[in-house]
Amino acid sequence: MQFARHGYHHGNLKEALIAAARKLIAEHGPQGFTLNEASRTAGVSPSAPYRHFRDRNALIEATAEEGFNLFRERLLASAEGAASPYDALVRMGAAYYAFALDEPGFYQAMFSSGLPAVGAPVTEAGDRAFAVLENAVRALGAQEHQVRSLAIKIWAFTHGMTGLIASGSVSPMEAGRLAGDAVDALLRASGIEIPARAEI
């Protein structure tokens, strides 16, 4: 379905094109559409995207940047009101899975764009999102020299399970339990005291 041609005006053409890219990436993958297709989906002329993007790769990068910004917001929101730093981390894991399943266009642009390299805005947005996880690990009581390593390992467990969920190999509940067990073991092995998790 195309966006209505009157659905954008000066000032939000860029957002309309990112929304179109998000939709097309979800349907065809990051490398499965052309800039002209993004124009049609956004309901704009074929020349319109060049006001903001030099080519399709630039549009994919902008989509990834927006995805990381939204991802960061979702992680932060998931931890609001958490009873403890550990509860906050558990909630972030669930938010990670939910984001990947709810926003496949953003998620693929962020993590499987197929681009040989991305620019500083995407890298910086990704770093800001990763910093949320680092801060969560820090809040658990990890030593500063442990923080980055632990955060990367937790991310790896969660990211890997996300791929298994997407392929239908495991259910979200099973993935959450297995990744949770692995993260718990990792934290305890690192000398971090955490509560026993209730069985779900």
Rosetta silent file (secondary structure, phi, psi, omega in degrees, C-alpha in Angstrom):
SEQUENCE: MQFARHGYHHGNLKEALIAAARKLIAEHGPQGFTLNEASRTAGVSPSAPYRHFRDRNALIEATAEEGFNLFRERLLASAEGAASPYDALVRMGAAYYAFALDEPGFYQAMFSSGLPAVGAPVTEAGDRAFAVLENAVRALGAQEHQVRSLAIKIWAFTHGMTGLIASGSVSPMEAGRLAGDAVDALLRASGIEIPARAEI
SCORE:     score description
SCORE:     0.000 S_00000001
   1 L     0.000  132.851 -178.641    0.000    0.000    0.000 S_00000001
   2 L   -84.476  150.703  169.784    1.366    3.372   -0.946 S_00000001
   3 L   -73.312  142.479 -179.969    1.494    6.359    1.352 S_00000001
   4 L   -62.039  143.735 -178.849   -0.855    9.049    0.053 S_00000001
   5 H   -63.205  -28.769  179.399    0.880   11.665   -2.018 S_00000001
   6 H   -86.659    6.690 -175.540   -0.579   14.370    0.185 S_00000001
   7 H   -82.285    4.074  175.708    0.734   12.564    3.263 S_00000001
   8 L  -139.720  159.758  175.268    3.935   14.528    3.369 S_00000001
   9 L  -147.654  176.745 -179.125    4.937   18.128    3.025 S_00000001
  10 L   -54.601  123.649  179.686    8.112   20.100    3.222 S_00000001
  11 L   117.632  -27.332  177.217    9.760   19.067    6.458 S_00000001
  12 L  -128.733   20.416  173.274    8.771   15.411    6.673 S_00000001
  13 H   -59.748  -43.541 -179.850    9.750   14.020    3.279 S_00000001
  14 H   -58.853  -44.820  179.726   12.770   12.410    4.937 S_00000001
  15 H   -64.886  -37.991  178.775   10.568   10.723    7.539 S_00000001
  16 H   -64.136  -39.312  179.427    8.155    9.495    4.862 S_00000001
  17 H   -70.371  -38.377  176.259   11.010    7.893    2.929 S_00000001
  18 H   -64.111  -40.763  177.329   12.423    6.243    6.065 S_00000001
  19 H   -61.653  -39.583  177.739    8.940    4.876    6.817 S_00000001
  20 H   -65.556  -43.997  178.974    8.795    3.500    3.280 S_00000001
  21 H   -62.313  -42.267  178.084   12.230    1.932    3.614 S_00000001
  22 H   -56.154  -43.548  179.304   11.256    0.394    6.952 S_00000001
  23 H   -66.466  -47.159 -177.187    8.253   -1.249    5.267 S_00000001
  24 H   -67.412  -37.257  177.738   10.199   -2.450    2.219 S_00000001
  25 H   -64.736  -40.845  178.171   13.078   -3.820    4.312 S_00000001
  26 H   -61.283  -34.620 -176.584   10.618   -5.797    6.423 S_00000001
  27 H   -86.016  -37.006 -170.180    9.140   -7.282    3.259 S_00000001
  28 H  -126.476   -2.935 -176.448   12.206   -7.760    1.057 S_00000001
  29 L    88.749  160.982 -176.485   15.330   -7.261    3.151 S_00000001
  30 L   -60.050  -31.633 -178.277   17.716   -4.279    3.114 S_00000001
  31 L  -100.708   12.474 -174.083   19.053   -5.079   -0.339 S_00000001
  32 L  -101.715   18.362  178.531   15.694   -6.110   -1.779 S_00000001
  33 L  -146.407  162.827  178.434   14.334   -2.759   -2.920 S_00000001
  34 L  -109.190  166.059  176.978   15.347    0.213   -5.030 S_00000001
  35 H   -64.508  -33.618  177.184   15.216    3.917   -4.290 S_00000001
  36 H   -64.465  -38.912  177.411   12.497    4.219   -6.930 S_00000001
  37 H   -65.516  -37.763  175.929   10.422    1.640   -5.062 S_00000001
  38 H   -63.202  -39.322  177.972   10.887    3.609   -1.868 S_00000001
  39 H   -61.739  -47.238 -179.986    9.683    6.706   -3.734 S_00000001
  40 H   -61.929  -42.929 -178.523    6.563    4.906   -4.972 S_00000001
  41 H   -64.295  -36.095  178.102    5.825    3.506   -1.524 S_00000001
  42 H   -80.363  -10.995  179.840    6.162    6.971   -0.008 S_00000001
  43 L    74.904   35.260 -179.808    4.008    8.414   -2.776 S_00000001
  44 L  -125.328  170.397 -178.893    6.613   10.867   -4.044 S_00000001
  45 L   -71.258  156.295 -179.919    8.362   11.485   -7.332 S_00000001
  46 L   -59.237  -24.859 -178.922   11.455    9.419   -8.239 S_00000001
  47 L   -85.747  -16.781 -173.759   13.622   12.510   -7.885 S_00000001
  48 H   -58.672  -42.274 -177.365   12.337   13.472   -4.432 S_00000001
  49 H   -57.937  -27.673 -175.464   14.611   11.176   -2.366 S_00000001
  50 H   -70.387   -7.157  173.095   17.714   12.882   -3.718 S_00000001
  51 H   -69.718  -25.168 -176.716   16.849   15.958   -1.674 S_00000001
  52 L  -123.081  -27.865 -172.131   17.930   13.946    1.370 S_00000001
  53 L  -129.761  132.323 -178.306   19.690   10.762    0.244 S_00000001
  54 L   -71.910  -28.581 -178.701   22.447   10.288   -2.286 S_00000001
  55 L  -165.286 -177.043 -179.032   21.391    6.666   -2.939 S_00000001
  56 H   -60.926  -38.819 -178.381   19.599    3.656   -1.460 S_00000001
  57 H   -61.621  -36.901  177.679   22.455    2.909    0.929 S_00000001
  58 H   -65.682  -36.093  177.006   22.121    6.354    2.471 S_00000001
  59 H   -67.949  -40.265  176.877   18.409    5.695    3.006 S_00000001
  60 H   -62.213  -41.837  178.458   19.195    2.344    4.638 S_00000001
  61 H   -61.372  -44.141  179.936   21.682    4.081    6.924 S_00000001
  62 H   -63.478  -36.097  177.685   19.098    6.681    7.937 S_00000001
  63 H   -66.604  -41.561  177.560   16.631    3.881    8.644 S_00000001
  64 H   -63.313  -42.075  179.898   19.209    2.100   10.801 S_00000001
  65 H   -61.302  -46.609  178.781   19.947    5.308   12.698 S_00000001
  66 H   -63.979  -36.855  177.669   16.271    5.887   13.441 S_00000001
  67 H   -61.470  -45.567  178.537   15.950    2.235   14.415 S_00000001
  68 H   -62.751  -37.756  178.865   18.751    2.486   16.954 S_00000001
  69 H   -64.469  -43.914  178.099   17.212    5.626   18.414 S_00000001
  70 H   -67.112  -39.879  178.700   13.844    3.915   18.835 S_00000001
  71 H   -58.473  -45.403  178.167   15.536    0.774   20.166 S_00000001
  72 H   -59.451  -44.429  179.729   17.283    2.836   22.846 S_00000001
  73 H   -61.609  -40.606 -179.834   13.982    4.427   23.828 S_00000001
  74 H   -65.898  -40.946  178.449   12.321    1.003   24.100 S_00000001
  75 H   -62.650  -46.077 -179.830   15.128   -0.362   26.283 S_00000001
  76 H   -63.381  -42.901 -179.219   14.959    2.618   28.610 S_00000001
  77 H   -64.700  -35.637 -177.637   11.166    2.474   28.799 S_00000001
  78 H   -65.302  -28.444 -176.712   11.215   -1.242   29.581 S_00000001
  79 H   -88.891   -8.295 -179.058   13.358   -0.647   32.677 S_00000001
  80 L   -63.097  131.369  178.282   11.208    2.134   34.109 S_00000001
  81 L    78.568    7.510  179.534    9.775    1.138   37.472 S_00000001
  82 L   -61.858  143.887 -176.829   11.899   -2.001   37.718 S_00000001
  83 L   -73.000  -21.734 -177.173   12.119   -3.383   41.250 S_00000001
  84 L  -159.895  164.868  175.485   15.885   -3.910   41.018 S_00000001
  85 H   -58.104  -35.238  178.744   18.802   -3.599   38.579 S_00000001
  86 H   -66.585  -43.954  177.498   18.428   -7.310   37.848 S_00000001
  87 H   -60.259  -38.963  178.610   14.731   -6.899   37.080 S_00000001
  88 H   -61.346  -42.223 -179.919   15.640   -4.012   34.772 S_00000001
  89 H   -64.942  -41.907  178.228   18.075   -6.229   32.865 S_00000001
  90 H   -61.382  -43.198  178.991   15.481   -8.992   32.506 S_00000001
  91 H   -63.024  -37.483  178.853   12.962   -6.483   31.179 S_00000001
  92 H   -64.611  -37.395  176.753   15.485   -5.211   28.659 S_00000001
  93 H   -60.151  -45.272  178.374   15.965   -8.740   27.347 S_00000001
  94 H   -63.988  -38.108  179.232   12.235   -9.064   26.762 S_00000001
  95 H   -65.806  -34.345  178.058   12.178   -5.631   25.117 S_00000001
  96 H   -61.129  -50.224  179.685   14.985   -6.711   22.776 S_00000001
  97 H   -60.859  -44.436 -177.981   12.969   -9.691   21.527 S_00000001
  98 H   -61.872  -41.960  179.931    9.821   -7.593   21.205 S_00000001
  99 H   -62.226  -45.908 -178.488   11.596   -4.909   19.192 S_00000001
 100 H   -60.623  -38.711 -177.996   13.065   -7.449   16.773 S_00000001
 101 H   -79.277  -35.651 -177.668    9.674   -9.080   16.207 S_00000001
 102 H   -82.358  -26.717 -174.361    7.645   -5.854   16.077 S_00000001
 103 L  -127.502   60.959 -177.051   10.095   -3.825   13.989 S_00000001
 104 H   -61.970  -30.185  178.067   11.725   -6.194   11.458 S_00000001
 105 H   -65.303  -49.304  176.505   12.410   -3.338    9.045 S_00000001
 106 H   -62.997  -46.304 -173.855   14.366   -1.356   11.594 S_00000001
 107 H   -61.070  -43.280  178.851   16.033   -4.437   13.057 S_00000001
 108 H   -67.391  -39.433  177.958   17.344   -5.668    9.702 S_00000001
 109 H   -62.126  -36.370 -177.986   18.571   -2.198    8.762 S_00000001
 110 H   -72.224  -43.348 -167.813   20.409   -2.019   12.089 S_00000001
 111 H  -117.561   -9.812  178.924   22.006   -5.449   12.155 S_00000001
 112 L  -145.832   50.505 -175.218   21.946   -6.966    8.659 S_00000001
 113 L   -69.843  -24.671 -175.547   22.034   -4.041    6.267 S_00000001
 114 L    78.812    2.959  179.402   24.467   -5.682    3.865 S_00000001
 115 L   -80.936  142.865  179.826   26.384   -2.413    3.656 S_00000001
 116 L   -65.933  -27.749  179.439   30.201   -2.654    3.636 S_00000001
 117 L  -161.609  158.879  176.329   30.402    0.151    6.200 S_00000001
 118 L  -125.133  158.487 -176.971   28.147    2.698    7.867 S_00000001
 119 L   -79.550  176.264 -176.869   28.717    6.319    8.702 S_00000001
 120 H   -59.384  -39.833 -178.727   29.290    7.988   12.032 S_00000001
 121 H   -59.202  -39.541  178.694   25.603    8.814   12.726 S_00000001
 122 H   -68.701  -45.686  179.648   24.644    5.122   12.639 S_00000001
 123 H   -59.616  -44.092 -178.781   27.661    4.087   14.695 S_00000001
 124 H   -67.049  -38.792  177.411   26.979    6.768   17.279 S_00000001
 125 H   -65.001  -40.146  177.002   23.280    5.846   17.521 S_00000001
 126 H   -64.446  -39.411  178.688   24.259    2.208   18.000 S_00000001
 127 H   -64.474  -38.507  179.064   26.757    3.180   20.685 S_00000001
 128 H   -65.672  -37.827  177.321   24.093    5.154   22.555 S_00000001
 129 H   -67.860  -43.025 -179.921   21.785    2.140   22.515 S_00000001
 130 H   -63.974  -32.301  179.252   24.578   -0.181   23.670 S_00000001
 131 H   -62.210  -27.599  176.178   25.371    2.240   26.493 S_00000001
 132 H   -63.079  -43.064  177.672   21.932    1.488   27.958 S_00000001
 133 H   -67.412  -42.000  178.048   22.963   -2.151   28.345 S_00000001
 134 H   -59.397  -42.579  179.311   26.359   -1.160   29.720 S_00000001
 135 H   -65.639  -34.352  177.551   24.688    1.043   32.324 S_00000001
 136 H   -65.780  -41.121  177.436   22.362   -1.806   33.281 S_00000001
 137 H   -66.147  -40.243  178.427   25.365   -4.088   33.832 S_00000001
 138 H   -61.080  -40.330 -178.909   27.089   -1.339   35.804 S_00000001
 139 H   -66.575  -23.700  177.350   24.017   -0.992   38.015 S_00000001
 140 L   -71.860  -15.258 -179.576   24.235   -4.698   38.877 S_00000001
 141 L   107.468   12.247  178.480   27.554   -4.009   40.563 S_00000001
 142 L   -65.158  145.739  173.748   29.977   -5.072   37.847 S_00000001
 143 L   -69.264  151.227 -174.937   33.491   -3.692   38.100 S_00000001
 144 H   -58.013  -36.343 -179.511   34.265   -1.084   35.468 S_00000001
 145 H   -71.238  -13.647  179.570   36.759   -3.353   33.697 S_00000001
 146 H   -92.651  -20.688 -165.526   34.022   -5.993   33.397 S_00000001
 147 H   -58.001  -55.388 -175.349   31.250   -3.807   32.042 S_00000001
 148 H   -62.992  -44.474 -179.303   31.923   -3.792   28.302 S_00000001
 149 H   -61.001  -46.111  179.872   32.836   -7.478   28.135 S_00000001
 150 H   -64.755  -42.093 -179.527   29.763   -8.552   30.083 S_00000001
 151 H   -62.141  -40.739  178.833   27.483   -6.280   28.066 S_00000001
 152 H   -64.805  -41.987 -179.785   28.785   -7.710   24.785 S_00000001
 153 H   -65.563  -42.619  177.619   28.301  -11.286   25.996 S_00000001
 154 H   -63.035  -42.144  177.197   24.753  -10.566   27.187 S_00000001
 155 H   -60.349  -42.835 -178.524   24.014   -8.890   23.868 S_00000001
 156 H   -62.087  -43.971  177.159   25.406  -11.923   22.022 S_00000001
 157 H   -59.000  -48.454 -175.692   23.147  -14.324   23.935 S_00000001
 158 H   -67.902  -43.143 -179.697   20.103  -12.162   23.315 S_00000001
 159 H   -63.821  -42.537  179.053   20.903  -11.424   19.679 S_00000001
 160 H   -63.028  -43.395  178.445   21.507  -15.084   18.932 S_00000001
 161 H   -65.350  -33.802  177.718   18.230  -16.133   20.523 S_00000001
 162 H   -60.491  -41.871  177.232   16.454  -13.416   18.580 S_00000001
 163 H   -63.087  -38.492  178.757   17.653  -15.036   15.362 S_00000001
 164 H   -68.434  -36.641  176.416   16.386  -18.428   16.524 S_00000001
 165 H   -63.574  -46.919 -177.310   13.003  -16.928   17.381 S_00000001
 166 H   -61.370  -32.643 -179.427   12.780  -15.276   13.958 S_00000001
 167 H   -83.414   -6.621 -178.719   13.572  -18.569   12.219 S_00000001
 168 L    82.798    8.351 -177.586   10.922  -20.406   14.228 S_00000001
 169 L   -72.661  -34.131  177.806   13.517  -22.663   15.848 S_00000001
 170 L  -137.958  157.598  176.559   12.495  -21.707   19.395 S_00000001
 171 L   -82.525  158.760  176.668    9.569  -19.881   20.960 S_00000001
 172 H   -56.699  -37.358 -179.361   10.064  -16.483   22.582 S_00000001
 173 H   -66.612  -44.334  179.695    9.382  -18.030   25.987 S_00000001
 174 H   -65.817  -41.391  179.142   11.950  -20.784   25.498 S_00000001
 175 H   -61.626  -43.458  179.488   14.495  -18.324   24.143 S_00000001
 176 H   -61.458  -40.354 -179.512   13.979  -16.038   27.104 S_00000001
 177 H   -68.193  -46.144 -177.743   14.475  -18.887   29.547 S_00000001
 178 H   -66.575  -45.109  178.476   17.584  -20.265   27.845 S_00000001
 179 H   -65.195  -37.443  178.626   19.209  -16.864   27.369 S_00000001
 180 H   -62.822  -41.867  177.215   18.281  -15.954   30.929 S_00000001
 181 H   -60.670  -43.892 -178.597   19.968  -19.078   32.268 S_00000001
 182 H   -65.613  -42.212  179.837   23.104  -18.285   30.283 S_00000001
 183 H   -66.467  -41.487  178.103   23.184  -14.660   31.427 S_00000001
 184 H   -58.823  -46.441 -179.536   22.629  -15.671   35.054 S_00000001
 185 H   -62.699  -40.438  178.993   25.510  -18.118   34.897 S_00000001
 186 H   -62.172  -46.455 -178.553   27.716  -15.490   33.273 S_00000001
 187 H   -64.668  -43.983 -179.856   26.937  -12.899   35.929 S_00000001
 188 H   -64.731  -38.423  178.807   27.493  -15.291   38.812 S_00000001
 189 H   -66.189  -21.902  179.213   30.773  -16.465   37.301 S_00000001
 190 L   -90.975    4.750  177.143   31.812  -12.813   37.195 S_00000001
 191 L    84.894   17.325 -179.736   31.182  -12.442   40.919 S_00000001
 192 L   -99.139  124.992 -179.903   27.895  -10.565   40.628 S_00000001
 193 L   -81.417  127.741  178.954   25.198  -11.562   43.100 S_00000001
 194 L  -135.037  155.623  179.525   21.771  -11.920   41.531 S_00000001
 195 L   -75.128  159.542  174.415   18.458  -13.308   42.786 S_00000001
 196 L   -70.312  136.831  179.087   17.088  -16.670   41.765 S_00000001
 197 L   -84.661  140.789  175.958   14.697  -16.308   38.846 S_00000001
 198 L   -71.082  143.374  176.678   11.179  -17.621   39.186 S_00000001
 199 L   -69.579  139.021  178.547   10.324  -20.399   36.786 S_00000001
 200 L  -123.175    0.000    0.000    8.020  -19.349   33.982 S_00000001
